[in-house]
Amino acid sequence: MLSQMWVLQGGVIWLLQTIATFLGMSHSLKRLAYAQTLEEQQAVWNSNWFVHFCKQGNAWLVDIFVRILAVIFLNRFVLW
């Protein structure tokens, strides 16, 4: 019940904003939100360091990074 109230009160949005700020992506997300066209959104998305790293980085390094993020955000304590 408490977790449902947290979600309804904007807890998920707050959490995503906090993660974006921690990763240094808040400016990119604002530009993405205020882009006028789909092409502008795609340009902002593709210029993001995180997206660029996932697309262009070494496969083993990206794999390790994704596994670390999965352990942090998809563990049983977070998803209960």
N, CA, C and O of each residue as an XYZ file, in Angstrom:
320
protein
N       0.822     -1.192      0.000
C       0.000      0.000      0.000
C       0.868      1.258      0.000
O       0.612      2.205     -0.744
N       1.894      1.249      0.845
C       2.771      2.406      0.921
C       3.508      2.628     -0.396
O       3.665      3.768     -0.834
N       3.960      1.544     -1.029
C       4.684      1.693     -2.289
C       3.768      2.214     -3.392
O       4.219      2.968     -4.255
N       2.495      1.829     -3.383
C       1.551      2.336     -4.374
C       1.322      3.829     -4.183
O       1.223      4.571     -5.161
N       1.239      4.273     -2.938
C       1.069      5.693     -2.664
C       2.301      6.470     -3.109
O       2.183      7.581     -3.627
N       3.496      5.884     -2.907
C       4.735      6.537     -3.305
C       4.771      6.734     -4.809
O       5.185      7.787     -5.294
N       4.333      5.711     -5.552
C       4.318      5.793     -7.007
C       3.301      6.833     -7.455
O       3.581      7.619     -8.360
N       2.137      6.851     -6.841
C       1.094      7.792     -7.230
C       1.474      9.235     -6.910
O       0.993     10.158     -7.568
N       2.308      9.439     -5.936
C       2.696     10.792     -5.549
C       3.934     11.281     -6.293
O       4.528     12.286     -5.902
N       4.325     10.604     -7.334
C       5.438     11.059     -8.157
C       6.788     10.526     -7.734
O       7.815     11.092     -8.106
N       6.811      9.462     -6.973
C       8.072      8.902     -6.507
C       8.944      8.387     -7.639
O      10.167      8.515     -7.587
N       8.337      7.817     -8.645
C       9.105      7.276     -9.767
C       9.749      8.413    -10.555
O      10.910      8.321    -10.953
N       8.990      9.484    -10.778
C       9.541     10.640    -11.492
C      10.714     11.232    -10.713
O      11.750     11.559    -11.293
N      10.547     11.368     -9.406
C      11.625     11.897     -8.567
C      12.856     10.999     -8.652
O      13.978     11.493     -8.765
N      12.651      9.680     -8.598
C      13.763      8.743     -8.664
C      14.495      8.852    -10.000
O      15.726      8.854    -10.024
N      13.765      8.941    -11.105
C      14.404      9.070    -12.413
C      15.151     10.394    -12.542
O      16.223     10.442    -13.145
N      14.596     11.471    -11.982
C      15.301     12.747    -12.006
C      16.579     12.684    -11.184
O      17.597     13.260    -11.568
N      16.530     11.990    -10.065
C      17.713     11.849     -9.225
C      18.792     11.038     -9.928
O      19.971     11.392     -9.880
N      18.395      9.962    -10.575
C      19.356      9.142    -11.321
C      19.964      9.940    -12.467
O      21.171      9.878    -12.699
N      19.124     10.694    -13.188
C      19.619     11.509    -14.295
C      20.595     12.566    -13.799
O      21.610     12.821    -14.447
N      20.306     13.178    -12.671
C      21.211     14.171    -12.101
C      22.524     13.523    -11.686
O      23.598     14.073    -11.927
N      22.434     12.358    -11.065
C      23.629     11.637    -10.632
C      24.520     11.280    -11.820
O      25.745     11.346    -11.722
N      23.911     10.905    -12.932
C      24.672     10.521    -14.121
C      25.037     11.718    -15.005
O      25.684     11.552    -16.039
N      24.625     12.923    -14.598
C      24.948     14.113    -15.373
C      24.127     14.253    -16.635
O      24.593     14.832    -17.617
N      22.918     13.733    -16.626
C      22.076     13.740    -17.823
C      20.872     14.668    -17.711
O      20.029     14.667    -18.608
N      20.758     15.447    -16.662
C      19.561     16.260    -16.465
C      19.415     17.316    -17.565
O      18.301     17.581    -18.017
N      20.519     17.918    -17.997
C      20.447     18.914    -19.067
C      19.974     18.273    -20.375
O      19.160     18.850    -21.096
N      20.480     17.096    -20.669
C      20.063     16.392    -21.887
C      18.584     16.029    -21.844
O      17.888     16.114    -22.856
N      18.109     15.627    -20.676
C      16.699     15.264    -20.561
C      15.794     16.483    -20.719
O      14.707     16.371    -21.285
N      16.225     17.642    -20.230
C      15.442     18.865    -20.439
C      15.404     19.224    -21.913
O      14.350     19.577    -22.442
N      16.562     19.135    -22.587
C      16.583     19.411    -24.032
C      15.706     18.423    -24.788
O      15.032     18.795    -25.748
N      15.712     17.163    -24.355
C      14.881     16.143    -24.988
C      13.398     16.448    -24.798
O      12.604     16.292    -25.726
N      13.031     16.877    -23.608
C      11.626     17.162    -23.313
C      11.109     18.371    -24.080
O       9.937     18.411    -24.454
N      11.965     19.350    -24.317
C      11.524     20.578    -24.972
C      11.841     20.625    -26.460
O      11.649     21.667    -27.087
N      12.312     19.546    -27.037
C      12.590     19.505    -28.475
C      11.276     19.603    -29.255
O      10.267     19.005    -28.880
N      11.313     20.356    -30.326
C      10.095     20.611    -31.094
C       9.744     19.485    -32.070
O       8.568     19.230    -32.328
N      10.754     18.817    -32.606
C      10.500     17.790    -33.620
C      11.156     16.475    -33.209
O      11.996     16.425    -32.311
N      10.749     15.434    -33.885
C      11.320     14.115    -33.636
C      12.802     14.087    -33.999
O      13.593     13.420    -33.332
N      13.176     14.800    -35.042
C      14.581     14.849    -35.442
C      15.441     15.497    -34.361
O      16.554     15.044    -34.092
N      14.924     16.553    -33.744
C      15.651     17.186    -32.643
C      15.784     16.232    -31.455
O      16.835     16.166    -30.817
N      14.720     15.502    -31.167
C      14.769     14.528    -30.080
C      15.808     13.447    -30.363
O      16.566     13.064    -29.472
N      15.844     12.958    -31.593
C      16.826     11.941    -31.964
C      18.246     12.480    -31.862
O      19.150     11.771    -31.419
N      18.445     13.727    -32.271
C      19.777     14.325    -32.190
C      20.226     14.466    -30.737
O      21.377     14.183    -30.408
N      19.315     14.903    -29.871
C      19.646     15.034    -28.449
C      19.935     13.664    -27.855
O      20.903     13.497    -27.114
N      19.098     12.683    -28.180
C      19.267     11.336    -27.636
C      20.599     10.749    -28.074
O      21.326     10.182    -27.259
N      20.925     10.879    -29.351
C      22.165     10.298    -29.864
C      23.409     11.048    -29.406
O      24.506     10.490    -29.436
N      23.262     12.304    -28.981
C      24.419     13.053    -28.494
C      24.656     12.832    -27.007
O      25.658     13.303    -26.469
N      23.770     12.137    -26.344
C      23.905     11.861    -24.922
C      25.102     10.934    -24.694
O      25.283      9.964    -25.430
N      25.918     11.229    -23.675
C      27.127     10.438    -23.436
C      26.814      8.991    -23.100
O      27.546      8.088    -23.502
N      25.726      8.762    -22.362
C      25.379      7.402    -21.960
C      24.965      6.563    -23.170
O      25.391      5.417    -23.314
N      24.139      7.139    -24.029
C      23.708      6.437    -25.241
C      24.906      6.206    -26.158
O      25.059      5.128    -26.733
N      25.750      7.222    -26.290
C      26.943      7.080    -27.130
C      27.866      5.982    -26.587
O      28.419      5.193    -27.353
N      28.025      5.940    -25.263
C      28.846      4.899    -24.647
C      28.276      3.505    -24.915
O      29.017      2.579    -25.245
N      26.959      3.363    -24.770
C      26.332      2.047    -24.993
C      26.412      1.611    -26.449
O      26.525      0.418    -26.733
N      26.353      2.567    -27.375
C      26.424      2.225    -28.798
C      27.850      2.015    -29.295
O      28.108      1.110    -30.089
N      28.778      2.853    -28.829
C      30.122      2.871    -29.395
C      31.202      2.267    -28.500
O      32.325      2.049    -28.957
N      30.884      1.994    -27.240
C      31.895      1.505    -26.304
C      32.314      0.072    -26.584
O      31.670     -0.644    -27.350
N      33.400     -0.329    -25.951
C      33.840     -1.719    -26.048
C      32.745     -2.627    -25.503
O      32.140     -2.326    -24.474
N      32.493     -3.719    -26.178
C      31.389     -4.599    -25.802
C      31.545     -5.131    -24.386
O      30.564     -5.190    -23.646
N      32.735     -5.515    -23.996
C      32.918     -6.074    -22.649
C      32.742     -5.004    -21.580
O      32.220     -5.285    -20.501
N      33.179     -3.763    -21.872
C      33.032     -2.685    -20.912
C      31.559     -2.293    -20.739
O      31.097     -2.061    -19.621
N      30.845     -2.223    -21.838
C      29.404     -1.934    -21.782
C      28.683     -3.049    -21.036
O      27.781     -2.781    -20.242
N      29.071     -4.293    -21.284
C      28.448     -5.429    -20.608
C      28.655     -5.355    -19.096
O      27.722     -5.591    -18.329
N      29.860     -5.031    -18.673
C      30.137     -4.898    -17.234
C      29.320     -3.759    -16.640
O      28.739     -3.907    -15.565
N      29.272     -2.621    -17.333
C      28.530     -1.466    -16.848
C      27.036     -1.776    -16.732
O      26.404     -1.412    -15.741
N      26.475     -2.438    -17.728
C      25.051     -2.797    -17.694
C      24.773     -3.795    -16.579
O      23.737     -3.709    -15.920
N      25.670     -4.729    -16.363
C      25.483     -5.690    -15.266
C      25.514     -5.000    -13.902
O      24.743     -5.346    -13.006
N      26.406     -4.026    -13.751
C      26.462     -3.279    -12.491
C      25.169     -2.504    -12.279
O      24.618     -2.510    -11.178
N      24.680     -1.838    -13.319
C      23.408     -1.118    -13.202
C      22.257     -2.061    -12.896
O      21.365     -1.719    -12.121
N      22.267     -3.242    -13.496
C      21.204     -4.219    -13.235
C      21.228     -4.673    -11.784
O      20.175     -4.834    -11.166
N      22.415     -4.881    -11.237
C      22.510     -5.283     -9.828
C      22.012     -4.173     -8.919
O      21.348     -4.439     -7.917
N      22.328     -2.932     -9.263
C      21.912     -1.806     -8.426
C      20.411     -1.577     -8.503
O      19.764     -1.398     -7.470
N      19.845     -1.578     -9.699
C      18.450     -1.164     -9.873
C      17.461     -2.309    -10.009
O      16.254     -2.086     -9.906
N      17.932     -3.519    -10.236
C      17.011     -4.640    -10.428
C      17.223     -5.735     -9.390
O      17.003     -6.911     -9.678
N      17.645     -5.365     -8.199
C      17.805     -6.364     -7.153
C      16.483     -6.586     -6.426
O      15.534     -5.828     -6.627
N      16.414     -7.589     -5.606
C      15.145     -7.946     -4.974
C      14.686     -6.923     -3.952
O      13.493     -6.843     -3.659
N      15.595     -6.146     -3.408
C      15.200     -5.118     -2.438
C      14.538     -3.927     -3.126
O      13.628     -3.310     -2.574
N      14.997     -3.612     -4.323
C      14.417     -2.497     -5.080
C      13.073     -2.906     -5.677
O      12.135     -2.109     -5.704
N      12.979     -4.133     -6.149
C      11.793     -4.578     -6.883
C      10.732     -5.250     -6.023
O       9.743     -5.743     -6.565
N      10.894     -5.287     -4.737
C       9.907     -5.978     -3.904
C       8.600     -5.290     -4.021
O       7.624     -5.708     -3.398
